Amino acid sequence: MALDAATPEQAFDILARCGQSIQLLFSDVNMPPSALTGFDLAHRCARDWPGISILIASGGVTPEPGDLPEGAEFVRLLADPEAPR
């Protein structure tokens, strides 16, 4: 089963309710309209729910040292050349 959250705040609510049964957090780096990012979400998840695997993705942001918590993985998304900009 997959659970969907549009913002980091919604993800925190879901994690608070279901964190023990969640196995993987997958998020994009950019999560508008929130001021928080997928990196922020990943760090809080790693701190508060250390048993959850974390995968963060982006097509335009490359993580800097310290952006990802220890053990988290990053995947670069390929940009669609046909997509409107």
C-alpha positions as CSV (number, residue, x, y, z in Angstrom):
1,M,0.0,0.0,0.0
2,A,1.2,3.5,-0.8
3,L,0.3,6.6,1.2
4,D,0.3,10.0,-0.4
5,A,1.2,13.4,1.1
6,A,1.2,16.7,-0.8
7,T,3.3,18.5,1.8
8,P,5.9,17.7,4.4
9,E,3.5,18.6,7.0
10,Q,1.0,16.0,5.7
11,A,3.8,13.5,5.6
12,F,4.6,14.2,9.2
13,D,1.0,13.6,10.2
14,I,0.9,10.3,8.3
15,L,4.2,9.2,9.9
16,A,2.9,10.1,13.3
17,R,-0.1,7.9,12.8
18,C,1.4,5.0,10.7
19,G,5.2,5.3,11.2
20,Q,5.6,1.8,12.6
21,S,4.1,0.2,9.5
22,I,5.9,2.4,6.9
23,Q,8.9,0.8,5.2
24,L,10.0,3.5,2.7
25,L,9.7,7.3,2.5
26,F,10.0,8.5,-1.1
27,S,10.0,12.2,-1.8
28,D,11.0,14.8,-4.3
29,V,13.3,17.5,-3.0
30,N,10.9,20.3,-4.0
31,M,7.6,20.2,-2.1
32,P,5.7,23.4,-2.8
33,P,3.9,25.2,-1.4
34,S,5.8,24.3,1.8
35,A,8.9,26.2,2.9
36,L,10.2,22.7,3.9
37,T,12.0,20.5,1.4
38,G,12.3,16.8,0.9
39,F,15.7,17.0,2.6
40,D,13.9,18.4,5.7
41,L,11.4,15.6,5.6
42,A,14.2,13.1,5.2
43,H,16.1,14.4,8.3
44,R,13.0,14.4,10.5
45,C,12.0,10.9,9.3
46,A,15.5,9.6,10.0
47,R,15.5,11.1,13.5
48,D,12.0,10.2,14.6
49,W,11.4,6.9,12.6
50,P,14.9,5.4,12.2
51,G,13.6,2.1,10.8
52,I,12.2,3.7,7.6
53,S,14.3,3.6,4.5
54,I,14.5,7.0,2.7
55,L,14.7,7.7,-1.0
56,I,14.9,11.3,-2.2
57,A,14.6,12.3,-5.8
58,S,15.1,15.4,-8.0
59,G,15.4,16.4,-11.6
60,G,17.1,19.7,-10.8
61,V,18.7,19.6,-7.4
62,T,21.9,17.8,-6.5
63,P,22.4,17.2,-2.8
64,E,25.3,18.9,-1.0
65,P,27.1,17.2,1.9
66,G,24.7,17.1,4.8
67,D,21.5,17.5,2.8
68,L,20.7,13.8,3.2
69,P,20.6,12.0,6.5
70,E,22.9,9.0,7.0
71,G,21.6,5.9,5.2
72,A,19.3,7.9,2.8
73,E,19.6,7.4,-0.9
74,F,19.2,9.9,-3.7
75,V,18.1,9.3,-7.3
76,R,18.3,11.8,-10.1
77,L,15.2,12.1,-12.2
78,L,15.6,12.6,-15.9
79,A,14.0,15.7,-17.3
80,D,11.4,15.3,-20.0
81,P,12.6,17.3,-23.0
82,E,9.0,17.6,-24.2
83,A,7.7,19.0,-21.0
84,P,6.6,22.6,-20.9
85,R,8.9,24.9,-18.9
